Amino acid sequence: MRVFLDANIFFSAAWKEGADAALLFELAAAEFCELTTSRLAVEEARRNIARKRPGRQPALERFAGLALIGREPGESHLAMARGHGLPDKDIPILAAAIAQGADLLVAGDRRDFGHLYGSRSVEVEVIDLSGAIERLLAASD
């Protein structure tokens, strides 16, 4: 299963040792899934951790190195993403997940992505962190 990670998942994993979001990276290391993201998501996570918790930058870099930075979205992907009621800043994230053929887009930003959680109208399933972990563990049974 290909799992696309939004910036806040990297940020959450790096925030403190043993963070729940780090479990996604452990599941990927155990070959439960393949983690993918975009340069935009990693850059946003880097800016945020540098501003809010600079001592955790090495942890963020470790997590960022475990995800494939995949294909950037083309205009057709951006057009698909625009029709889902997201703020402009999040359209490239959904578009990148679509472009990369992700099965899941894990986004912890309930305010912006919450209306898409579990929606079947999107080309990729948008899901929160706990839902993604549950899905990956269930798929292994």
Contacts in CASP RR format, 6 or more apart in sequence:
PFRMAT RR
TARGET T0000
AUTHOR 0000-0000-0000
METHOD contacts of the structure
MODEL  1
MRVFLDANIFFSAAWKEGADAALLFELAAAEFCELTTSRLAVEEARRNIA
RKRPGRQPALERFAGLALIGREPGESHLAMARGHGLPDKDIPILAAAIAQ
GADLLVAGDRRDFGHLYGSRSVEVEVIDLSGAIERLLAASD
1 32 0 8 1.000
1 33 0 8 1.000
1 34 0 8 1.000
1 103 0 8 1.000
1 104 0 8 1.000
1 135 0 8 1.000
1 136 0 8 1.000
1 139 0 8 1.000
2 33 0 8 1.000
2 34 0 8 1.000
2 36 0 8 1.000
2 100 0 8 1.000
2 101 0 8 1.000
2 102 0 8 1.000
2 103 0 8 1.000
2 104 0 8 1.000
3 24 0 8 1.000
3 28 0 8 1.000
3 33 0 8 1.000
3 34 0 8 1.000
3 35 0 8 1.000
3 36 0 8 1.000
3 102 0 8 1.000
3 103 0 8 1.000
3 104 0 8 1.000
3 106 0 8 1.000
3 132 0 8 1.000
3 136 0 8 1.000
4 36 0 8 1.000
4 37 0 8 1.000
4 38 0 8 1.000
4 96 0 8 1.000
4 97 0 8 1.000
4 100 0 8 1.000
4 102 0 8 1.000
4 104 0 8 1.000
4 105 0 8 1.000
4 106 0 8 1.000
4 124 0 8 1.000
5 24 0 8 1.000
5 35 0 8 1.000
5 36 0 8 1.000
5 37 0 8 1.000
5 41 0 8 1.000
5 67 0 8 1.000
5 106 0 8 1.000
6 37 0 8 1.000
6 41 0 8 1.000
6 93 0 8 1.000
6 105 0 8 1.000
6 106 0 8 1.000
6 107 0 8 1.000
6 108 0 8 1.000
6 109 0 8 1.000
6 113 0 8 1.000
7 40 0 8 1.000
7 41 0 8 1.000
7 42 0 8 1.000
7 44 0 8 1.000
7 45 0 8 1.000
7 48 0 8 1.000
7 93 0 8 1.000
8 45 0 8 1.000
8 107 0 8 1.000
8 108 0 8 1.000
8 109 0 8 1.000
9 21 0 8 1.000
9 24 0 8 1.000
9 106 0 8 1.000
9 107 0 8 1.000
9 108 0 8 1.000
9 129 0 8 1.000
10 21 0 8 1.000
10 37 0 8 1.000
10 41 0 8 1.000
10 42 0 8 1.000
10 45 0 8 1.000
10 49 0 8 1.000
10 60 0 8 1.000
10 63 0 8 1.000
10 64 0 8 1.000
10 67 0 8 1.000
11 45 0 8 1.000
11 48 0 8 1.000
11 49 0 8 1.000
11 60 0 8 1.000
12 19 0 8 1.000
12 20 0 8 1.000
12 21 0 8 1.000
12 108 0 8 1.000
12 129 0 8 1.000
13 19 0 8 1.000
13 21 0 8 1.000
13 22 0 8 1.000
13 24 0 8 1.000
13 25 0 8 1.000
13 59 0 8 1.000
13 60 0 8 1.000
13 63 0 8 1.000
14 45 0 8 1.000
14 49 0 8 1.000
14 53 0 8 1.000
14 56 0 8 1.000
14 57 0 8 1.000
14 59 0 8 1.000
14 60 0 8 1.000
14 62 0 8 1.000
14 63 0 8 1.000
15 21 0 8 1.000
15 49 0 8 1.000
15 53 0 8 1.000
15 56 0 8 1.000
16 56 0 8 1.000
17 59 0 8 1.000
20 129 0 8 1.000
20 130 0 8 1.000
20 133 0 8 1.000
21 129 0 8 1.000
22 63 0 8 1.000
23 133 0 8 1.000
24 33 0 8 1.000
24 35 0 8 1.000
24 106 0 8 1.000
24 129 0 8 1.000
24 132 0 8 1.000
24 133 0 8 1.000
24 136 0 8 1.000
25 35 0 8 1.000
25 63 0 8 1.000
25 66 0 8 1.000
27 33 0 8 1.000
27 133 0 8 1.000
27 136 0 8 1.000
27 137 0 8 1.000
28 34 0 8 1.000
28 35 0 8 1.000
28 66 0 8 1.000
28 67 0 8 1.000
29 66 0 8 1.000
32 136 0 8 1.000
32 137 0 8 1.000
32 139 0 8 1.000
32 140 0 8 1.000
33 136 0 8 1.000
34 68 0 8 1.000
35 66 0 8 1.000
35 67 0 8 1.000
35 68 0 8 1.000
36 67 0 8 1.000
36 68 0 8 1.000
36 69 0 8 1.000
36 70 0 8 1.000
36 100 0 8 1.000
36 102 0 8 1.000
37 64 0 8 1.000
37 67 0 8 1.000
37 68 0 8 1.000
37 69 0 8 1.000
37 70 0 8 1.000
37 96 0 8 1.000
38 69 0 8 1.000
38 70 0 8 1.000
38 72 0 8 1.000
38 73 0 8 1.000
38 92 0 8 1.000
38 93 0 8 1.000
38 96 0 8 1.000
38 100 0 8 1.000
39 69 0 8 1.000
39 72 0 8 1.000
40 92 0 8 1.000
40 93 0 8 1.000
40 96 0 8 1.000
41 93 0 8 1.000
41 96 0 8 1.000
42 64 0 8 1.000
42 67 0 8 1.000
42 69 0 8 1.000
45 60 0 8 1.000
45 64 0 8 1.000
46 57 0 8 1.000
46 60 0 8 1.000
46 64 0 8 1.000
49 56 0 8 1.000
49 57 0 8 1.000
49 60 0 8 1.000
50 57 0 8 1.000
70 96 0 8 1.000
70 100 0 8 1.000
71 96 0 8 1.000
71 99 0 8 1.000
71 100 0 8 1.000
72 96 0 8 1.000
72 99 0 8 1.000
73 81 0 8 1.000
73 92 0 8 1.000
73 95 0 8 1.000
73 96 0 8 1.000
73 98 0 8 1.000
73 99 0 8 1.000
74 95 0 8 1.000
74 99 0 8 1.000
77 95 0 8 1.000
77 96 0 8 1.000
77 98 0 8 1.000
77 99 0 8 1.000
78 91 0 8 1.000
78 92 0 8 1.000
78 95 0 8 1.000
80 95 0 8 1.000
80 98 0 8 1.000
80 123 0 8 1.000
81 91 0 8 1.000
81 92 0 8 1.000
81 94 0 8 1.000
81 95 0 8 1.000
81 98 0 8 1.000
82 91 0 8 1.000
84 94 0 8 1.000
84 116 0 8 1.000
84 121 0 8 1.000
84 122 0 8 1.000
85 115 0 8 1.000
86 94 0 8 1.000
86 112 0 8 1.000
86 113 0 8 1.000
86 116 0 8 1.000
87 112 0 8 1.000
90 109 0 8 1.000
90 112 0 8 1.000
90 113 0 8 1.000
93 105 0 8 1.000
93 107 0 8 1.000
94 105 0 8 1.000
94 116 0 8 1.000
94 122 0 8 1.000
94 124 0 8 1.000
94 126 0 8 1.000
97 105 0 8 1.000
97 124 0 8 1.000
98 123 0 8 1.000
98 124 0 8 1.000
101 124 0 8 1.000
102 124 0 8 1.000
103 124 0 8 1.000
103 125 0 8 1.000
104 124 0 8 1.000
104 125 0 8 1.000
104 126 0 8 1.000
104 127 0 8 1.000
104 132 0 8 1.000
104 135 0 8 1.000
105 113 0 8 1.000
105 124 0 8 1.000
105 125 0 8 1.000
105 126 0 8 1.000
105 127 0 8 1.000
106 127 0 8 1.000
106 128 0 8 1.000
106 129 0 8 1.000
106 132 0 8 1.000
107 113 0 8 1.000
107 114 0 8 1.000
107 126 0 8 1.000
107 127 0 8 1.000
107 128 0 8 1.000
108 128 0 8 1.000
108 129 0 8 1.000
110 117 0 8 1.000
110 128 0 8 1.000
113 126 0 8 1.000
114 126 0 8 1.000
114 128 0 8 1.000
116 122 0 8 1.000
116 126 0 8 1.000
117 126 0 8 1.000
117 127 0 8 1.000
117 128 0 8 1.000
118 125 0 8 1.000
118 126 0 8 1.000
118 127 0 8 1.000
119 125 0 8 1.000
119 126 0 8 1.000
127 135 0 8 1.000
END
